[in-house]
């Protein structure tokens, strides 16, 4: 196309339209003179003018000329060689080379990172763990274990002395043994052991050891026996109470019973000496809250158990007022809302609930709460004023001005402020 582009560029030859106007003699004299001079010098334009003068239908001639130009331009495009392209093999070589470099490099980096992480995890010092050991459990032996032998030890050094004592002392008769078996026990010994606290159960000092004489048999040893069995010295652990006489142990047990009974007697005495005001307070606590006998909701039963409705709501009211005084308005609003869930007739709680919402800048919720207080004789005027302020904060000036007019017309506590708002 580049070789034949000069054919379609602008040239000094007149256009087809100019030649057509020349045939119709609609050109200016100066333009017509220039066309005639060009026709003398250009044989192509002279032939074209001759052909146009012989064509009867001018419109068809223009269409044929346009069609010939398009075909000529298309043939010239076909004669141009196509632009050079990469072969399929050449187009596949570059991405293949790129993948051979990038993929191994990425795999090597990932493997290196994984190796470093594993080495770090293996060499990381163990975290110090605080082990909390449970306190050792103290096992108190039962009272019957005090009567058993704790330790039996045979002492060869005392064998000779014990034998000499046996030779000097006469053999006991069966009558004293029977009397000792039939001897009545003291009331303190017959009574079951009383449970004592852990501090009392521990002995203050090491219990003394007593030498218990060995049990003697009533029968004589056989004549064929070479020697009798030597006596054995036995050490037993005896508590301080058991080491005393039966009469002293009985007195100690009576003193312990009196100590246990003393708190009960003092408690009864205090209850008898209490003034009648406490009884009136108990009676007032039994009165239902705000004259309503309606039962609490299930969540109150689960949370407070067997407490009365009056106690629950009074406690919530005290907590809510304390939070409101400390300017903790969100938590105070939650407390007052719980009161209203238990009893909807608590107008003071509703007023404080609405005020807490207003101070927390929750104007839409405060507006709903104040609407329920407009008819109240005590809180109605302030509720209307706060409603107007809520509408003002919510960018509803028409409703706010309407309430300001009502307040100013009523002439109450907030009438002057309402007039200032209207002005």
C-alpha positions in Angstrom: 0.0 0.0 0.0 2.9 2.3 0.7 4.0 2.1 -2.9 0.6 3.2 -4.2 -0.4 5.7 -1.5 0.4 8.7 -3.8 -2.5 7.8 -5.9 -5.0 8.4 -3.2 -3.4 11.5 -1.7 -4.5 15.0 -2.6 -3.2 16.2 -6.0 -3.6 19.4 -8.1 -6.2 17.6 -10.2 -9.8 18.8 -9.7 -12.2 16.5 -7.9 -15.2 14.7 -9.4 -17.5 17.2 -7.9 -15.6 20.1 -9.4 -15.7 18.5 -12.8 -19.4 18.0 -12.5 -20.0 21.6 -11.6 -17.7 22.6 -14.5 -20.0 20.7 -16.8 -23.0 22.5 -15.3 -21.2 25.8 -15.6 -21.9 26.7 -12.0 -18.3 27.6 -11.1 -17.0 31.2 -10.8 -15.2 32.6 -13.7 -11.9 32.5 -12.0 -12.4 28.8 -10.9 -13.6 27.9 -14.4 -10.5 29.5 -15.9 -8.2 27.4 -13.6 -10.0 24.1 -14.5 -9.6 24.9 -18.3 -5.9 25.6 -17.8 -5.5 22.3 -15.9 -7.4 20.3 -18.6 -5.0 21.5 -21.2 -2.0 20.2 -19.2 -3.5 17.0 -17.8 -4.8 14.4 -20.3 -6.3 12.2 -17.5 -8.6 14.9 -16.3 -9.5 15.7 -19.9 -10.5 12.0 -20.5 -12.5 12.0 -17.2 -14.3 15.1 -18.2 -15.2 13.6 -21.5 -16.5 10.4 -19.9 -18.6 12.4 -17.4 -20.2 14.4 -20.2 -21.3 11.1 -21.9 -22.9 9.6 -18.7 -26.5 10.3 -18.4 -27.2 9.1 -14.8 -24.8 11.0 -12.5 -25.8 9.2 -9.3 -25.0 5.8 -10.8 -21.7 7.1 -12.1 -20.7 8.2 -8.6 -21.6 4.8 -7.1 -19.6 3.0 -9.8 -16.6 5.2 -9.2 -16.7 4.6 -5.4 -17.0 0.8 -6.0 -14.0 0.9 -8.3 -11.9 2.7 -5.7 -12.8 0.2 -3.0 -11.8 -2.8 -5.2 -8.6 -1.1 -6.2 -7.7 -0.4 -2.5 -8.5 -4.0 -1.6 -6.2 -5.4 -4.3 -3.4 -3.2 -3.2 -3.8 -4.5 0.4 -3.6 -8.1 -0.8 -0.4 -7.5 -2.7 1.4 -6.3 0.5 3.3 -9.1 2.3 1.8 -10.0 5.7 3.6 -8.8 8.9 6.2 -11.2 10.2 4.9 -13.5 13.0 6.6 -15.8 15.4 6.3 -19.5 14.6 4.5 -21.8 17.1 7.8 -23.2 18.2 9.2 -19.7 18.8 6.1 -18.6 20.7 6.4 -21.6 23.1 10.1 -21.2 23.8 10.0 -18.0 25.9 7.2 -19.1 28.5 9.0 -22.4 28.8 12.3 -20.8 29.6 10.5 -18.5 32.1 8.8 -21.4 33.9 12.1 -23.2 34.1 13.6 -20.3 36.1 10.8 -19.1 38.3 9.3 -22.4 39.5 12.5 -23.9 40.8 13.5 -20.6 42.5 10.1 -20.4 44.3 10.4 -24.0 45.4 13.9 -23.4 46.7 12.7 -20.4 48.7 9.7 -22.3 50.2 11.9 -25.2 51.2 14.4 -22.9 52.8 11.7 -21.1 54.8 10.3 -24.5 55.9 13.7 -25.7 57.0 14.4 -22.6 59.1 11.0 -22.8 60.8 11.5 -26.5 61.7 14.9 -25.7 63.2 13.5 -22.8 65.2 10.7 -25.0 66.6 13.1 -27.7 67.6 15.6 -25.4 69.3 13.0 -23.1 70.9 13.4 -23.1 74.8 10.5 -24.6 76.6 8.1 -22.2 78.2 8.2 -22.1 82.0 5.1 -23.7 83.3 3.9 -22.9 86.9 3.0 -26.2 88.5 0.5 -25.7 91.3 0.5 -28.6 93.8 -2.5 -29.4 95.8 -2.1 -29.1 99.6 -1.5 -32.4 101.3 -4.6 -33.9 102.7 -4.8 -34.5 106.5 -6.2 -37.9 107.4 -7.6 -38.0 110.9 -7.8 -41.5 112.3 -11.1 -42.7 113.8 -11.5 -42.7 117.5 -11.4 -46.5 117.6 -7.8 -46.4 116.3 -6.7 -44.7 119.5 -7.5 -47.9 121.5 -5.3 -50.1 119.3 -1.6 -50.7 119.7 0.5 -48.2 117.7 3.9 -49.9 117.9 5.1 -53.1 119.4 8.9 -53.2 120.1 10.8 -55.9 122.0 13.5 -54.4 124.1 16.3 -56.9 125.2 17.6 -54.5 127.7 14.4 -54.5 129.7 13.9 -58.3 129.7 15.9 -59.0 132.8 14.2 -56.3 134.8 10.7 -57.4 133.8 11.6 -61.0 134.8 12.8 -59.9 138.2 9.5 -58.0 138.7 7.5 -61.1 137.8 9.4 -63.2 140.2 8.9 -60.7 143.0 5.2 -60.1 142.3 2.7 -62.9 143.1 0.5 -64.3 140.3 -2.8 -62.5 139.9 -5.9 -64.3 140.9 -8.9 -64.7 138.6 -11.2 -62.8 140.8 -9.7 -59.3 140.2 -9.7 -60.0 136.5 -13.3 -60.8 136.5 -14.0 -57.7 138.6 -12.1 -55.5 136.1 -14.1 -56.9 133.3 -17.4 -56.2 134.9 -16.4 -52.7 136.0 -18.9 -50.1 134.6 -17.5 -47.6 132.2 -17.8 -43.8 132.7 -20.5 -41.9 130.8 -17.8 -40.0 128.9 -16.2 -43.2 127.7 -19.5 -44.7 126.7 -20.6 -41.7 124.8 -19.6 -41.6 121.1 -16.7 -39.4 120.2 -17.7 -35.8 119.2 -16.3 -34.4 116.0 -13.8 -31.7 116.6 -12.4 -29.0 114.4 -9.1 -29.6 112.7 -7.2 -27.3 115.0 -8.6 -29.0 118.1 -8.0 -32.5 116.7 -4.3 -32.0 116.6 -2.6 -32.6 119.9 -0.6 -29.7 121.3 2.3 -31.8 122.4 3.6 -35.2 121.7 1.3 -37.7 123.5 3.0 -39.5 126.4 3.8 -43.1 126.1 2.7 -45.6 128.8 4.1 -49.0 129.6 1.3 -51.5 129.4 2.1 -54.7 131.3 2.0 -57.9 129.3 -1.1 -60.1 129.4 -0.6 -62.9 131.8 -2.2 -66.3 131.3 -4.2 -67.9 134.1 -2.9 -71.4 133.4 0.4 -72.8 134.6 2.9 -73.7 131.9 3.1 -77.3 131.1 5.7 -79.4 132.9 7.4 -80.5 129.7 8.1 -77.0 128.5 11.6 -75.9 128.9 11.0 -72.2 129.8 8.1 -69.8 129.9 7.6 -67.1 127.2 9.3 -63.9 128.3 7.1 -60.8 128.8 7.0 -58.1 126.2 7.2 -54.3 126.8 4.5 -52.5 124.7 4.5 -48.8 123.9 1.1 -47.2 123.1 0.1 -43.7 122.2 -2.4 -42.3 124.7 -4.0 -38.9 124.2 -4.2 -36.3 126.9 -7.9 -36.8 127.5 -7.5 -40.6 127.8 -4.6 -40.3 130.2 -6.8 -38.6 132.7 -9.2 -40.3 135.1 -12.8 -41.2 134.0 -14.3 -38.5 136.3 -12.1 -35.8 134.7 -12.9 -37.0 131.2 -16.6 -36.8 132.1 -16.2 -33.2 133.2 -14.4 -32.3 130.0 -17.2 -33.7 127.8 -19.8 -31.7 129.8 -17.8 -28.5 129.3 -17.7 -29.1 125.6 -21.5 -29.7 125.4 -22.0 -26.5 127.3 -19.8 -24.6 124.8 -21.9 -26.0 121.9 -25.1 -25.0 123.5 -24.0 -21.5 124.5 -24.3 -19.9 121.0 -27.9 -21.2 120.7 -28.9 -19.8 124.1 -27.3 -16.4 123.4 -29.0 -16.3 120.0 -32.4 -16.9 121.6 -31.7 -14.3 124.2 -30.8 -11.7 121.5 -34.0 -12.5 119.5 -36.1 -12.0 122.6 -34.4 -8.6 123.4 -34.9 -7.2 119.9 -37.3 -4.2 119.7 -40.6 -4.5 118.0 -39.3 -2.3 115.1 -37.6 -5.3 113.6 -40.8 -7.2 113.5 -42.5 -4.3 111.7 -39.7 -4.2 109.2 -40.1 -7.9 108.5 -43.8 -7.4 108.1 -43.1 -4.5 105.7 -40.8 -6.7 103.7 -43.6 -9.2 103.2 -45.8 -6.5 101.6 -45.7 -6.9 97.8 -43.8 -4.1 95.9 -46.1 -1.2 94.9 -49.2 -3.1 95.8 -48.8 -5.7 93.1 -49.1 -9.4 93.8 -48.1 -10.4 90.3 -45.5 -13.2 90.3 -42.0 -12.5 88.9 -41.0 -13.6 85.5 -39.1 -16.9 85.1 -35.7 -15.1 84.6 -36.2 -13.5 88.1 -37.0 -16.9 89.6 -33.8 -18.4 88.2 -31.7 -15.4 89.2 -32.9 -14.7 92.7 -34.4 -17.9 93.8 -36.9 -17.7 96.7 -36.5 -13.9 97.3 -39.7 -11.9 97.2 -40.6 -9.5 94.4 -40.3 -6.5 96.8 -36.7 -7.4 97.7 -35.6 -7.9 94.2 -37.0 -4.7 92.8 -35.9 -2.7 95.8 -32.3 -3.9 95.4 -32.4 -3.1 91.6 -33.8 0.4 92.4 -31.0 1.1 94.9 -28.3 -0.1 92.5 -29.8 1.9 89.6 -30.0 5.1 91.7 -26.4 4.6 92.8 -25.2 4.2 89.2 -27.3 7.2 88.1 -25.7 9.3 90.8 -22.2 8.2 89.7 -23.3 9.2 86.1 -22.9 5.7 84.9 -26.0 6.1 82.7 -25.8 2.9 80.5 -25.7 0.5 83.4 -28.3 2.5 85.3 -30.6 2.2 82.3 -30.2 -1.6 82.4 -31.1 -1.7 86.1 -34.3 0.4 85.6 -35.2 -1.7 82.5 -35.1 -4.9 84.7 -37.4 -3.2 87.2 -39.9 -2.4 84.4 -39.7 -5.9 83.2 -40.7 -7.1 86.7 -43.4 -4.4 87.3 -44.5 -2.0 84.5 -46.3 0.2 87.0 -43.1 1.7 88.5 -43.3 5.2 87.1 -40.3 6.4 89.1 -38.2 3.7 87.5 -39.6 4.6 84.1 -38.7 8.2 84.6 -35.1 7.4 85.7 -34.9 4.9 82.8 -35.9 7.6 80.3 -33.5 10.1 81.9 -30.6 7.6 81.7 -31.3 7.0 78.0 -31.4 10.7 77.4 -28.1 11.3 79.1 -26.6 8.3 77.1 -27.7 10.1 73.9 -30.1 7.3 73.0 -32.8 9.8 72.0 -35.1 7.5 70.1 -35.4 5.1 73.0 -35.7 8.0 75.5 -38.5 9.5 73.3 -40.5 6.2 73.6 -40.1 6.1 77.4 -41.1 9.8 77.8 -44.2 9.3 75.8 -45.5 6.9 78.5 -45.0 9.6 81.1 -46.8 12.5 79.5 -50.1 11.9 81.4 -48.3 11.4 84.8 -49.1 14.3 87.2 -45.6 14.5 88.6 -43.4 13.7 85.6 -45.7 14.8 82.7 -44.4 18.4 82.2 -40.7 17.4 82.3 -41.4 14.4 80.1 -43.0 16.8 77.5 -40.0 19.1 77.7 -37.5 16.2 77.3 -39.6 14.9 74.3 -39.2 18.3 72.6 -35.4 18.2 73.2 -35.3 14.7 71.8 -37.1 15.8 68.6 -34.6 18.7 68.4 -31.7 16.3 68.7 -33.2 14.0 66.1 -33.5 16.9 63.6 -37.3 17.0 63.6 -37.9 20.8 64.2 -41.6 20.8 63.4 -42.5 18.3 66.1 -40.2 20.0 68.5 -41.8 23.5 67.9 -45.2 22.0 68.3 -44.3 20.7 71.8 -42.6 24.0 72.7 -45.8 25.8 71.9 -47.8 23.4 74.1 -45.4 24.0 77.0 -45.4 27.7 76.6 -49.2 27.8 76.4 -49.5 25.6 79.5 -47.4 28.1 81.5 -45.6 25.7 83.7 -42.0 25.3 84.9 -40.5 25.1 81.4 -42.7 27.8 79.8 -39.9 30.5 79.7 -37.4 28.1 78.2 -40.0 27.0 75.6 -40.6 30.7 74.6 -36.8 31.2 74.2 -36.7 28.1 72.0 -39.5 29.5 69.9 -37.9 32.9 69.5 
